[in-house]
């Protein structure tokens, strides 16, 4: 179980090699650094919102009063073949100081936090005491440069029936630390069985439910390895909050069932760059930035889900595929009663 939960930590740690020189963009000044960071992290934030919004249901039948289920759930959110999310266009004309070392002044694609483009060299140039100073450095690549075309997440989830047709849910990941990263999450949800409200018959071969879930994720990433910067307590703090609204239809059989759903996801990702940053080389070498900026990304979109669940008494298995802006494969091991 611990190995599954550690998958969530990889959301922040697997980008460690790509982000080792992430803070170098401060050599171009704080405004250019904020602009680059916003574009670089946006696809990672978006895919994380979709990843953590899944897994709220595996059936259309809400548990009866006193029924419960405890699940270990893992998600794999793919960005394979999504070139538009793995890159973004860096146009030097929109930056104050940053430009490419080759093809100066020409806008071209660079890697996002999900991408694979390596070896992109940029420079910043200015005068200090009457002398022209130029500093060159490479832009960071992303997950695909590490041959990783997906974003993993995982958590524990519990469900219990509280009223006839009403089930409440909670998900939890205790704060885990791994190398330079830490992550934890908590979430709450409710599933309301609508079958008896819509149909007069007591027993139907299918079930219809509405499911609402809220998840908040908190992560940290240590940035002290940046080669052009000195300072203290340099880190990224990221908070992701998501709402998922789903309508679910499922078969209502004893052993194996199939389910599908249509949903709407909305979420906000807030990334705070914290600590003290002292640029040591280049035309901004006298600058010191403290808690330089905060970036907020809002994400929303629809999702379609199809899945299956096998129920063998107390032990259950489920798997589903979620089709959205970022597709997610979700699977779980469940232990339940009723």
GUVEX-785612 format. One record per residue (C-alpha): residue number from 1; x, y, z. Coordinates in pm, 1 decimal. Layout:
<atoms>
+-----+----------+----------+----------+
!  nr !     east !    north !       up !
+-----+----------+----------+----------+
! NUM !        X !        Y !        Z !
...
+-----+----------+----------+----------+
</atoms>
This chain:
<atoms>
+-----+----------+----------+----------+
!  nr !     east !    north !       up !
+-----+----------+----------+----------+
!   1 !      0.0 !      0.0 !      0.0 !
!   2 !    282.9 !    241.2 !     81.7 !
!   3 !    429.2 !    194.8 !   -266.4 !
!   4 !     96.1 !    293.1 !   -422.2 !
!   5 !     68.3 !    605.0 !   -206.9 !
!   6 !    423.8 !    709.7 !   -290.6 !
!   7 !    308.7 !    740.2 !   -653.3 !
!   8 !    148.9 !   1069.7 !   -557.0 !
!   9 !    481.5 !   1206.2 !   -436.5 !
!  10 !    621.0 !   1149.7 !   -784.1 !
!  11 !    393.1 !   1427.2 !   -907.6 !
!  12 !    655.2 !   1663.7 !   -772.5 !
!  13 !    975.2 !   1456.3 !   -752.4 !
!  14 !    995.7 !   1308.3 !  -1102.2 !
!  15 !   1051.1 !   1657.2 !  -1238.4 !
!  16 !   1355.4 !   1708.6 !  -1015.4 !
!  17 !   1616.3 !   1663.4 !  -1288.4 !
!  18 !   1422.9 !   1882.5 !  -1528.8 !
!  19 !   1378.8 !   2155.1 !  -1269.3 !
!  20 !   1730.4 !   2150.4 !  -1125.5 !
!  21 !   1805.8 !   2478.5 !  -1309.0 !
!  22 !   1451.6 !   2608.4 !  -1290.4 !
!  23 !   1546.8 !   2910.8 !  -1079.1 !
!  24 !   1803.2 !   3024.3 !  -1334.6 !
!  25 !   1534.8 !   3228.3 !  -1511.0 !
!  26 !   1572.2 !   3485.1 !  -1230.8 !
!  27 !   1888.7 !   3589.5 !  -1412.0 !
!  28 !   1650.6 !   3761.6 !  -1657.3 !
!  29 !   1475.4 !   3959.7 !  -1382.3 !
!  30 !   1169.2 !   3887.2 !  -1170.0 !
!  31 !    911.1 !   3989.9 !  -1433.9 !
!  32 !   1056.1 !   3760.1 !  -1699.4 !
!  33 !   1092.4 !   3482.8 !  -1441.7 !
!  34 !    723.3 !   3509.9 !  -1346.5 !
!  35 !    610.7 !   3507.7 !  -1710.6 !
!  36 !    822.1 !   3202.4 !  -1795.9 !
!  37 !    722.1 !   3013.3 !  -1479.3 !
!  38 !    351.8 !   3073.8 !  -1546.3 !
!  39 !    370.5 !   2923.9 !  -1896.6 !
!  40 !    606.1 !   2644.7 !  -1792.6 !
!  41 !    394.7 !   2512.7 !  -1503.2 !
!  42 !     45.5 !   2566.3 !  -1649.3 !
!  43 !     13.2 !   2223.5 !  -1822.3 !
!  44 !    142.2 !   2043.1 !  -1510.2 !
!  45 !   -115.2 !   2222.9 !  -1297.2 !
!  46 !   -392.2 !   2142.6 !  -1545.2 !
!  47 !   -309.0 !   1772.2 !  -1565.9 !
!  48 !   -288.2 !   1750.7 !  -1185.3 !
!  49 !   -639.1 !   1897.7 !  -1150.9 !
!  50 !   -776.6 !   1629.1 !  -1382.9 !
!  51 !   -578.2 !   1355.7 !  -1209.9 !
!  52 !   -698.5 !   1431.3 !   -857.5 !
!  53 !  -1060.4 !   1486.9 !   -967.6 !
!  54 !  -1110.1 !   1121.6 !  -1065.3 !
!  55 !  -1190.5 !    810.3 !   -865.2 !
!  56 !  -1497.6 !    933.5 !   -677.3 !
!  57 !  -1723.7 !    642.7 !   -778.8 !
!  58 !  -1711.0 !    282.9 !   -900.2 !
!  59 !  -2083.4 !    205.1 !   -905.1 !
!  60 !  -2418.6 !    374.9 !   -951.6 !
!  61 !  -2563.9 !    213.3 !   -638.8 !
!  62 !  -2523.9 !    412.1 !   -319.0 !
!  63 !  -2453.5 !    197.8 !    -15.3 !
!  64 !  -2736.7 !    126.6 !    228.0 !
!  65 !  -2721.3 !    263.4 !    579.9 !
!  66 !  -2425.6 !    105.4 !    758.8 !
!  67 !  -2263.8 !    -25.9 !    440.7 !
!  68 !  -1901.8 !     74.5 !    387.9 !
!  69 !  -1608.9 !     38.2 !    151.0 !
!  70 !  -1240.0 !    121.7 !    192.5 !
!  71 !  -1038.9 !    165.7 !   -128.1 !
!  72 !   -679.6 !    208.2 !   -237.4 !
!  73 !   -697.0 !    405.7 !   -562.3 !
!  74 !   -427.2 !    488.3 !   -815.5 !
!  75 !   -458.0 !    720.6 !  -1115.8 !
!  76 !   -241.1 !    748.8 !  -1425.1 !
!  77 !   -303.2 !   1072.5 !  -1617.9 !
!  78 !   -147.7 !   1066.3 !  -1963.9 !
!  79 !      8.7 !   1349.5 !  -2159.4 !
!  80 !    147.2 !   1124.6 !  -2432.2 !
!  81 !    109.9 !   1270.2 !  -2783.4 !
!  82 !    -13.9 !   1601.3 !  -2640.2 !
!  83 !    247.6 !   1821.7 !  -2799.6 !
!  84 !     37.8 !   2132.8 !  -2739.9 !
!  85 !     69.0 !   2067.8 !  -2364.2 !
!  86 !    434.3 !   1963.6 !  -2369.7 !
!  87 !    551.1 !   2289.0 !  -2526.4 !
!  88 !    465.9 !   2657.1 !  -2533.0 !
!  89 !    577.9 !   2940.1 !  -2758.7 !
!  90 !    840.7 !   3166.6 !  -2606.8 !
!  91 !    835.5 !   3498.4 !  -2790.6 !
!  92 !   1132.4 !   3718.8 !  -2694.1 !
!  93 !    930.3 !   4024.3 !  -2798.3 !
!  94 !    704.2 !   3969.2 !  -2496.6 !
!  95 !    998.2 !   3946.8 !  -2253.0 !
!  96 !   1196.3 !   4238.8 !  -2119.2 !
!  97 !   1537.9 !   4072.2 !  -2112.6 !
!  98 !   1522.2 !   3705.8 !  -2215.2 !
!  99 !   1620.5 !   3598.7 !  -2567.7 !
! 100 !   1745.6 !   3290.0 !  -2750.1 !
! 101 !   2119.9 !   3245.7 !  -2798.1 !
! 102 !   2054.6 !   3130.1 !  -3155.1 !
! 103 !   1778.4 !   3268.6 !  -3377.5 !
! 104 !   1773.7 !   3580.5 !  -3163.2 !
! 105 !   1436.0 !   3751.4 !  -3150.3 !
! 106 !   1251.3 !   3460.4 !  -3316.1 !
! 107 !    956.9 !   3305.4 !  -3131.9 !
! 108 !    979.8 !   2926.7 !  -3103.5 !
! 109 !    853.6 !   2636.6 !  -2889.7 !
! 110 !   1023.6 !   2545.1 !  -2563.4 !
! 111 !    949.8 !   2271.4 !  -2312.6 !
! 112 !    677.2 !   2296.3 !  -2052.1 !
! 113 !    695.5 !   2098.0 !  -1726.6 !
! 114 !    548.4 !   1803.5 !  -1922.8 !
! 115 !    778.5 !   1833.5 !  -2222.0 !
! 116 !   1098.2 !   1688.8 !  -2364.3 !
! 117 !   1281.4 !   1974.4 !  -2539.5 !
! 118 !   1633.5 !   1995.2 !  -2398.9 !
! 119 !   1935.5 !   2210.0 !  -2469.0 !
! 120 !   1748.5 !   2535.5 !  -2535.5 !
! 121 !   1997.5 !   2809.1 !  -2453.0 !
! 122 !   1888.0 !   3162.8 !  -2372.9 !
! 123 !   2073.1 !   3473.8 !  -2261.9 !
! 124 !   2023.0 !   3799.1 !  -2080.1 !
! 125 !   2241.6 !   4101.9 !  -2145.8 !
! 126 !   2284.7 !   4440.5 !  -1979.2 !
! 127 !   2532.4 !   4692.1 !  -1847.7 !
! 128 !   2699.6 !   4704.6 !  -1508.4 !
! 129 !   2924.9 !   5002.6 !  -1431.4 !
! 130 !   2952.0 !   5081.7 !  -1802.0 !
! 131 !   3047.1 !   4726.2 !  -1904.3 !
! 132 !   2823.6 !   4494.6 !  -2106.1 !
! 133 !   2747.7 !   4175.7 !  -1914.7 !
! 134 !   2595.8 !   3868.5 !  -2079.3 !
! 135 !   2481.4 !   3550.4 !  -1907.9 !
! 136 !   2368.8 !   3232.8 !  -2088.4 !
! 137 !   2184.0 !   2934.7 !  -1941.3 !
! 138 !   1963.7 !   2645.0 !  -2050.0 !
! 139 !   1588.6 !   2638.6 !  -2001.1 !
! 140 !   1453.9 !   2338.3 !  -1806.0 !
! 141 !   1291.2 !   2044.0 !  -1983.9 !
! 142 !   1008.0 !   1840.3 !  -1830.6 !
! 143 !    869.1 !   1494.8 !  -1756.0 !
! 144 !    887.3 !   1365.7 !  -2114.0 !
! 145 !   1262.1 !   1427.8 !  -2110.4 !
! 146 !   1275.2 !   1161.4 !  -1839.2 !
! 147 !   1073.2 !    924.3 !  -2062.8 !
! 148 !    768.6 !    977.4 !  -1843.2 !
! 149 !    449.5 !   1043.9 !  -2040.5 !
! 150 !    204.5 !   1027.7 !  -1751.8 !
! 151 !    133.7 !   1184.4 !  -1415.0 !
! 152 !     65.0 !    942.6 !  -1126.4 !
! 153 !   -146.2 !    998.9 !   -816.5 !
! 154 !   -284.3 !    778.4 !   -541.7 !
! 155 !   -480.6 !    796.1 !   -217.9 !
! 156 !   -698.0 !    610.0 !     31.7 !
! 157 !  -1074.7 !    652.5 !      7.0 !
! 158 !  -1359.3 !    546.3 !    237.9 !
! 159 !  -1733.7 !    540.8 !    169.3 !
! 160 !  -2022.2 !    477.3 !    410.2 !
! 161 !  -2400.2 !    472.5 !    369.9 !
! 162 !  -2565.1 !    714.8 !    612.7 !
! 163 !  -2925.4 !    722.0 !    487.3 !
! 164 !  -3123.2 !    515.6 !    242.0 !
! 165 !  -2973.9 !    619.4 !    -91.5 !
! 166 !  -2714.0 !    862.2 !     48.8 !
! 167 !  -2345.5 !    776.3 !     77.0 !
! 168 !  -2067.8 !   1000.8 !    207.0 !
! 169 !  -1704.2 !    967.9 !    103.1 !
! 170 !  -1363.7 !   1083.7 !    223.9 !
! 171 !  -1019.9 !   1053.5 !     67.6 !
! 172 !   -686.0 !   1101.6 !    237.0 !
! 173 !   -314.2 !   1091.9 !    173.9 !
! 174 !    -97.3 !   1166.8 !    476.9 !
! 175 !    184.7 !   1409.0 !    407.3 !
! 176 !    464.3 !   1207.0 !    250.4 !
! 177 !    818.9 !   1327.8 !    194.5 !
! 178 !   1051.4 !   1195.1 !    -72.6 !
! 179 !   1386.0 !   1351.5 !   -161.1 !
! 180 !   1313.5 !   1722.9 !   -224.9 !
! 181 !    933.9 !   1695.2 !   -230.4 !
! 182 !    635.6 !   1645.9 !     -3.0 !
! 183 !    266.7 !   1600.6 !    -79.8 !
! 184 !    -59.8 !   1529.3 !    101.1 !
! 185 !   -430.5 !   1551.9 !     24.2 !
! 186 !   -776.7 !   1538.9 !    175.5 !
! 187 !  -1118.6 !   1530.9 !     13.2 !
! 188 !  -1488.4 !   1482.5 !     80.7 !
! 189 !  -1777.9 !   1372.2 !   -137.0 !
! 190 !  -2135.7 !   1253.0 !   -146.9 !
! 191 !  -2322.2 !   1011.0 !   -372.7 !
! 192 !  -2701.1 !   1022.2 !   -398.5 !
! 193 !  -2885.1 !    728.6 !   -552.9 !
! 194 !  -3163.9 !    867.6 !   -772.9 !
! 195 !  -3304.8 !    538.5 !   -900.5 !
! 196 !  -3602.6 !    512.5 !   -666.0 !
! 197 !  -3684.5 !    879.2 !   -714.3 !
! 198 !  -3701.5 !    835.1 !  -1091.3 !
! 199 !  -3861.0 !    489.0 !  -1108.9 !
! 200 !  -4140.0 !    345.0 !   -898.3 !
! 201 !  -4015.0 !    -13.7 !   -913.3 !
! 202 !  -3822.2 !   -134.3 !   -609.6 !
! 203 !  -3573.8 !   -343.1 !   -802.9 !
! 204 !  -3415.9 !   -224.5 !  -1126.6 !
! 205 !  -3138.0 !   -387.0 !  -1332.1 !
! 206 !  -2956.0 !    -51.2 !  -1330.9 !
! 207 !  -2892.5 !    241.8 !  -1098.3 !
! 208 !  -2858.5 !    616.8 !  -1147.7 !
! 209 !  -2663.4 !    841.0 !   -910.7 !
! 210 !  -2530.8 !   1190.6 !   -871.6 !
! 211 !  -2181.1 !   1225.9 !   -724.8 !
! 212 !  -2005.8 !   1541.0 !   -602.1 !
! 213 !  -1648.8 !   1543.1 !   -470.7 !
! 214 !  -1401.6 !   1803.5 !   -344.9 !
! 215 !  -1024.7 !   1743.2 !   -319.3 !
! 216 !   -747.4 !   1968.5 !   -195.2 !
! 217 !   -379.9 !   1880.0 !   -250.7 !
! 218 !    -79.1 !   2047.1 !    -89.4 !
! 219 !    273.2 !   1993.4 !   -221.3 !
! 220 !    619.3 !   2139.5 !   -174.9 !
! 221 !    929.7 !   2124.2 !   -392.4 !
! 222 !   1279.3 !   2235.7 !   -289.5 !
! 223 !   1452.3 !   2464.9 !   -541.7 !
! 224 !   1787.0 !   2515.5 !   -370.1 !
! 225 !   1981.4 !   2342.8 !   -649.5 !
! 226 !   1951.6 !   2638.4 !   -890.9 !
! 227 !   2303.3 !   2708.9 !  -1016.2 !
! 228 !   2276.8 !   3084.7 !  -1076.1 !
! 229 !   2114.3 !   3170.4 !   -744.5 !
! 230 !   2203.0 !   3199.6 !   -381.6 !
! 231 !   1953.8 !   3251.5 !   -102.3 !
! 232 !   1754.6 !   3076.3 !    167.1 !
! 233 !   1446.8 !   2853.5 !    188.4 !
! 234 !   1391.5 !   2849.1 !   -188.7 !
! 235 !   1088.7 !   2635.2 !   -266.0 !
! 236 !    765.6 !   2595.8 !   -458.1 !
! 237 !    444.7 !   2554.9 !   -257.2 !
! 238 !    153.0 !   2427.2 !   -464.8 !
! 239 !   -209.7 !   2395.7 !   -359.7 !
! 240 !   -464.0 !   2231.8 !   -590.9 !
! 241 !   -836.8 !   2242.5 !   -516.9 !
! 242 !  -1083.4 !   2056.2 !   -738.5 !
! 243 !  -1458.4 !   2001.7 !   -761.8 !
! 244 !  -1602.6 !   1709.8 !   -958.2 !
! 245 !  -1973.1 !   1684.8 !  -1047.6 !
! 246 !  -2085.0 !   1356.4 !  -1204.9 !
! 247 !  -2396.3 !   1178.3 !  -1322.2 !
! 248 !  -2355.7 !    798.6 !  -1313.3 !
! 249 !  -2545.1 !    507.3 !  -1470.2 !
! 250 !  -2449.9 !    150.5 !  -1379.4 !
! 251 !  -2578.5 !   -204.0 !  -1397.2 !
! 252 !  -2708.3 !   -348.5 !  -1070.7 !
! 253 !  -2594.7 !   -708.7 !  -1067.8 !
! 254 !  -2442.6 !   -920.1 !   -792.4 !
! 255 !  -2090.6 !   -998.2 !   -910.9 !
! 256 !  -1974.0 !   -786.3 !  -1202.7 !
! 257 !  -2108.5 !   -446.5 !  -1300.6 !
! 258 !  -2038.6 !   -185.4 !  -1562.3 !
! 259 !  -2072.6 !    187.1 !  -1510.0 !
! 260 !  -2044.0 !    507.7 !  -1703.4 !
! 261 !  -2063.4 !    872.7 !  -1619.2 !
! 262 !  -2062.0 !   1225.5 !  -1752.6 !
! 263 !  -1907.0 !   1493.6 !  -1538.5 !
! 264 !  -1777.2 !   1845.1 !  -1506.7 !
! 265 !  -1448.5 !   1928.9 !  -1338.5 !
! 266 !  -1338.2 !   2266.7 !  -1211.9 !
! 267 !  -1024.9 !   2345.0 !  -1015.8 !
! 268 !   -772.0 !   2602.9 !   -910.8 !
! 269 !   -397.4 !   2561.1 !   -878.6 !
! 270 !   -199.3 !   2816.4 !   -677.1 !
! 271 !    180.0 !   2806.2 !   -699.5 !
! 272 !    380.7 !   3023.4 !   -460.3 !
! 273 !    749.7 !   3076.8 !   -521.6 !
! 274 !    886.3 !   3135.5 !   -174.9 !
! 275 !   1218.5 !   3212.9 !    -13.3 !
! 276 !   1506.2 !   3447.3 !    -85.7 !
! 277 !   1666.7 !   3455.0 !   -431.5 !
! 278 !   1997.2 !   3634.0 !   -487.7 !
! 279 !   2116.6 !   3643.5 !   -847.8 !
! 280 !   2493.5 !   3592.3 !   -855.0 !
! 281 !   2577.6 !   3641.1 !  -1221.3 !
! 282 !   2458.0 !   3850.5 !  -1511.9 !
! 283 !   2322.4 !   4206.7 !  -1527.7 !
! 284 !   2085.1 !   4147.8 !  -1234.3 !
! 285 !   2357.9 !   4014.7 !  -1003.3 !
! 286 !   2285.0 !   4283.1 !   -743.4 !
! 287 !   1916.1 !   4189.0 !   -713.3 !
! 288 !   1757.9 !   3998.0 !   -425.9 !
! 289 !   1397.9 !   3874.7 !   -447.1 !
! 290 !   1197.1 !   3758.8 !   -144.5 !
! 291 !    880.3 !   3551.6 !   -202.6 !
! 292 !    885.5 !   3687.3 !   -559.3 !
! 293 !    548.0 !   3581.6 !   -700.2 !
! 294 !    237.5 !   3366.3 !   -685.3 !
! 295 !     69.3 !   3205.0 !   -986.8 !
! 296 !   -295.9 !   3101.1 !  -1003.1 !
! 297 !   -435.3 !   2877.1 !  -1277.1 !
! 298 !   -804.6 !   2798.2 !  -1319.1 !
! 299 !   -905.0 !   2476.0 !  -1497.3 !
! 300 !  -1244.4 !   2344.0 !  -1604.0 !
! 301 !  -1376.1 !   2087.0 !  -1846.9 !
! 302 !  -1599.6 !   1788.8 !  -1906.5 !
! 303 !  -1512.8 !   1424.2 !  -1850.3 !
! 304 !  -1667.6 !   1097.8 !  -1967.3 !
! 305 !  -1607.3 !    775.7 !  -1773.9 !
! 306 !  -1653.5 !    406.2 !  -1850.8 !
! 307 !  -1556.7 !    130.3 !  -1611.8 !
! 308 !  -1621.1 !   -207.0 !  -1452.9 !
! 309 !  -1628.2 !   -346.1 !  -1100.4 !
! 310 !  -1584.7 !   -705.0 !   -982.3 !
! 311 !  -1738.8 !   -787.2 !   -645.0 !
! 312 !  -1639.5 !  -1106.4 !   -466.9 !
! 313 !  -1792.6 !  -1075.7 !   -122.9 !
! 314 !  -1580.1 !   -853.6 !     97.6 !
! 315 !  -1315.9 !   -807.8 !   -176.0 !
! 316 !  -1372.1 !   -591.6 !   -486.1 !
! 317 !  -1171.7 !   -460.8 !   -783.5 !
! 318 !  -1255.3 !   -177.1 !  -1018.9 !
! 319 !  -1100.6 !      3.8 !  -1313.6 !
! 320 !  -1221.5 !    289.1 !  -1532.5 !
! 321 !  -1102.9 !    517.0 !  -1809.0 !
! 322 !  -1179.0 !    886.9 !  -1798.5 !
! 323 !  -1183.5 !   1082.3 !  -2125.5 !
! 324 !  -1110.2 !   1452.6 !  -2082.8 !
! 325 !   -852.7 !   1715.3 !  -2176.3 !
! 326 !   -609.7 !   1481.5 !  -1999.1 !
! 327 !   -721.9 !   1117.5 !  -2008.7 !
! 328 !   -688.4 !    920.7 !  -1685.1 !
! 329 !   -681.1 !    548.8 !  -1611.9 !
! 330 !   -804.7 !    483.1 !  -1258.0 !
! 331 !   -795.6 !    151.6 !  -1071.4 !
! 332 !   -870.0 !     45.7 !   -717.8 !
! 333 !   -863.9 !   -237.7 !   -468.8 !
! 334 !  -1169.3 !   -222.9 !   -242.7 !
! 335 !  -1274.4 !   -390.0 !     81.1 !
! 336 !  -1636.7 !   -348.5 !    181.0 !
! 337 !  -1954.0 !   -470.4 !    345.5 !
! 338 !  -2298.2 !   -450.3 !    176.6 !
+-----+----------+----------+----------+
</atoms>
